[in-house]
Amino acid sequence: MTIQGIKKDSEGRMKKSIESLKGELTRLRTGRASAGLLDHVQLDYYGAPTPLAQVASVSVADARSLLVTPWEKNLIPKIDKAIRDAGLGLNPVAGSDNVRVPLPALSEERRKEMVKVVRQEGEGARVAIRNIRRDSISQIKELHKQKTISEDEERRAEEEFQKLTDRYIDEVDAVVEAKEADLMEV
């Protein structure tokens, strides 16, 4: 393993941490409708738990509602039940050929609770990035111990990993701040 190889691997893992954070934050409901809100909803489809996106199209009808159009009409009651049971606090309205999901306005108290959740998710991402840095630096130290690299190269590599870590932590902070602003917007 070379310093460049370790750096490339670490950067890839840090990018995945950022993507994971973004994915988690899309599940949090803001005042606006987002098709990603129903991504983790699963329903019983011929005896197998199936993601909603595989049996219906989810679209944004307007700023405060989603429209779920199933491929098969007989799934409408199952989709309605799956959305109610998903723990999102949503009350879908089943129609003849689709399910409309109105999003209620968030209370100030609920917004503050969600900001706390966003901050916890952000801290989890920061910890993951720091752990990646720690692993990388220990690999660098191992290379030095094996006399593969010099002390100067080790020190330079540690500084590079610290800069890389700082850059990704700044990115986590920016993602968290954007989501907080989105949540607090009335």
N, C-alpha and C positions, 0 to 999 in steps of 0.2 A: 504494500500500500504506500502511495506517495502522498505528500502534503496536498497536492492538487486533487488527488482522488478523494481524500478525506474531506476536503473543502467542498467538492462537487456533491458528494453524498450528503453532507451536512446541510448545504443550501437547499437541496431537494427536499430533505426532511422538514426544514423550516418552512418552505413554501407549502408543504402539505399541512402543516400546523395552521397556517393562515387560512388555507382553503377550508379546513375543518371548522375553524372558528366562524368563517363566513356562513358555512352550511348550518351550523347550530343557530346562528343569529337570524337566519331567514325563517326559522320555525317560530321565533317570537313574533307575536302579533302586534303590529302597530295600528294606528288608526286607519291606514290604507289597506286596500285589498291586494293580496299577492298570491299568485297561483302556487308558490312554494309553500304556503301555509299548510296545504293539505298533502304535502309530499310523503309524510310518514303515516298517513291514514291507510289502514289495511281493512279489507272486507273478506268475508267468506265467499269464495267463488268456486262453486262445484266442489266444496269440501277442502279447499286449500286457501290459506291466508294469502291474499294477493294485494299488491299496492294499488291504490285507487287509479293512479296514472296508467295502469295496464288495462283497465276495463272502461275508462271514460276519459273524455278530454276535460281539462280544468282551464277555464278562462276567466279573465277579469271582466265582469259585466259593466261595472262602474266603480267609482272610487271606494264605495262601501259595500260591494257585494261581489261574490264569485258565482260562476255558472258552471255546473258540472253536468255534462251531457254524456250519458252512458252509451256504449256501443249496442247494448241490448236493453230493451225497455223493461224487462222483468227485474233488472238490477236496481231500479230506482228505490224501492223500499230498503234494500240492503245498504245502498250508499247512504241513504238518510240515517239509518241506524249506526253505521260505521262512523260517520261524522259526529253524531251525538255522543257516541261512546269513546271518542278519541281524547277526551279531556281538554278540549280547546275552548270550552265555554261557548260553543256555537249552536244555533238552532236552525238547521236547514229547513227549507220549505220545499216539499216535493210537489212537482207539477206533473203534467201528463207525459212530457217527454224529456224533462230535465229536473235538476235539483238546484234551487237558488239558495245561496248561503249568505245571508246578510251579516255584516260585521258590526256589532254594537260599538258605540263610542266608548273609549276607555275612561275610567274615572281617574282622578288625580292620584289617589292612593294606589291603584293598580299600576299606573305608569311608574310610580316610584319603586314599586316591588320589581317591576320588569327591568328597571335601570340597575337594580342590585344584581339581578340575574345576569345582565349583560356584563357587568363588572366582574362577576365571578367567572364567567366564560373567558373574558379577557385575561384574567389572572391565570387561569388554567393554561391558556395558550402561551403566556409569558414563561410560565414554569416549564412547559414542554420545550420551548426554544432554549431556555437556559440549560436544560438537561442535555439537549443536543450539543450545545457548546461544551459542556463538561465532558461528555463522551469523546468529542473530537479532540479536546486538549489532552485527555488521557491517552488517546491513540498517538498523538504527537509525542508525548512524553515517552511512550513505549518505543517509538522509532528512535528517539534520542538514546534511550537505554540500550538499544540494540546497536548503537553506533552507526545508524543509517544516515542520521542528519546531525549537524553541528548544533552547539548551544545557540549560536546566533540565529540559525534557521528555526530552531524551536521557539525562540523568543519572538521572532518576526511572525511566525505562524500563529502564535497565541494572540498577538496583537490583531492580526487579520481576522481571527475568529471572533474576537471581542467586537471589532467594527461590524462584522457581519451580524452578530447577535444584536447589537444596538440598532442596526438598520431594520431588522425584522421586528424588534420590540416596538420601534417607532411606528411601524406599519400596523401592528396590533392595536396600539393606542389610537391611531387614526380611524381604524375600523370601529373600535368601541365608541369613540367620540361621535362618529357619524350615526351610529345606531341609537346612542343616547339622545342626540338632537332630534332624530326621527321620532323616537318615542315621546319626547316631551312636547313635540309640536301638536298644537290643539287644532 
